[in-house]
């Protein structure tokens, strides 16, 4: 009976350790620069399955495949741009957190700048309109009334 309990506890321990270690990926890098490139590249690519999660943080199988592919391409000596181009060709522009500046993305990159400029122009026009409204010349009747009020106060 004690042997069965020990075996069951040992089996549960092995299963728990296997489940915990299943998500850990070990990559061997000879060069720390290569390791930094790997981490930068995997952090800059979005998982196609997960919503707004980088492939270096995702547990999805496709992210594991993408990390493996990045690792292989780095080991083959490809540059970061070549690796990004390869991954975009395979998975599409969606995987890039920072889309490229192309004819398709001008609106995406230009709209925030245009909105800031438009807002600044509206503020400048509102300030000018207020200044012009307050600096308007007084009519003859308004001047006479002001003169009458100021003379009345001065004579008392």
CORLIN-V498068 format. One record per backbone hydrogen bond with DSSP energy under -1.0 kcal/mol. CO is the residue of the C=O (numbers start at 0). NH is the residue of the N-H. E is the energy in kcal/mol with one decimal. If there is no record, write none. Layout:
co->CO nh->NH e->E
co->CO nh->NH e->E
This chain:
co->0 nh->4 e->-1.9
co->1 nh->5 e->-2.4
co->2 nh->6 e->-2.4
co->3 nh->7 e->-2.5
co->4 nh->8 e->-2.6
co->5 nh->9 e->-2.4
co->6 nh->10 e->-2.5
co->7 nh->11 e->-2.5
co->8 nh->12 e->-2.1
co->9 nh->13 e->-2.2
co->10 nh->14 e->-2.4
co->11 nh->15 e->-2.6
co->12 nh->16 e->-2.5
co->13 nh->17 e->-2.4
co->14 nh->18 e->-2.3
co->15 nh->19 e->-2.1
co->16 nh->20 e->-2.4
co->20 nh->23 e->-1.0
co->30 nh->34 e->-1.8
co->31 nh->35 e->-2.2
co->32 nh->36 e->-2.4
co->33 nh->37 e->-2.3
co->34 nh->38 e->-2.3
co->35 nh->39 e->-2.6
co->36 nh->40 e->-2.8
co->37 nh->41 e->-2.6
co->38 nh->42 e->-1.6
co->39 nh->43 e->-1.2
co->41 nh->55 e->-1.2
co->43 nh->96 e->-1.6
co->44 nh->54 e->-2.3
co->52 nh->46 e->-3.0
co->53 nh->56 e->-1.3
co->53 nh->57 e->-1.1
co->59 nh->63 e->-1.8
co->60 nh->64 e->-2.2
co->61 nh->65 e->-2.3
co->62 nh->66 e->-2.8
co->63 nh->67 e->-2.2
co->64 nh->68 e->-2.3
co->65 nh->69 e->-2.5
co->66 nh->70 e->-2.4
co->67 nh->71 e->-2.5
co->68 nh->72 e->-2.6
co->69 nh->73 e->-2.4
co->70 nh->74 e->-2.3
co->71 nh->75 e->-1.7
co->72 nh->77 e->-2.2
co->73 nh->76 e->-1.4
co->78 nh->82 e->-2.2
co->79 nh->83 e->-2.7
co->80 nh->84 e->-2.7
co->81 nh->85 e->-2.3
co->82 nh->86 e->-2.5
co->83 nh->87 e->-2.7
co->84 nh->88 e->-2.4
co->85 nh->89 e->-1.8
co->86 nh->90 e->-3.0
co->87 nh->91 e->-2.5
co->91 nh->94 e->-1.3
co->92 nh->95 e->-1.8
co->94 nh->45 e->-3.8
co->99 nh->101 e->-1.1
co->101 nh->104 e->-1.0
co->104 nh->108 e->-2.3
co->105 nh->109 e->-3.4
co->106 nh->110 e->-2.3
co->109 nh->113 e->-2.8
co->110 nh->114 e->-2.6
co->111 nh->115 e->-2.0
co->112 nh->116 e->-2.3
co->113 nh->117 e->-2.5
co->114 nh->118 e->-2.4
co->115 nh->119 e->-2.3
co->116 nh->120 e->-2.2
co->117 nh->121 e->-2.3
co->118 nh->122 e->-2.2
co->119 nh->123 e->-2.3
co->120 nh->124 e->-2.4
co->121 nh->125 e->-2.2
co->122 nh->126 e->-2.3
co->123 nh->127 e->-2.3
co->124 nh->128 e->-2.2
co->125 nh->129 e->-2.0
co->126 nh->130 e->-2.2
co->127 nh->131 e->-2.6
co->128 nh->132 e->-2.0
co->129 nh->133 e->-2.1
co->130 nh->134 e->-1.5
co->138 nh->142 e->-2.1
co->139 nh->143 e->-2.2
co->140 nh->144 e->-2.0
co->141 nh->145 e->-2.3
co->142 nh->146 e->-3.0
co->143 nh->147 e->-2.5
co->144 nh->148 e->-2.4
co->145 nh->149 e->-2.8
co->146 nh->150 e->-2.6
co->147 nh->151 e->-2.1
co->148 nh->152 e->-1.8
co->149 nh->153 e->-1.8
co->150 nh->154 e->-1.8
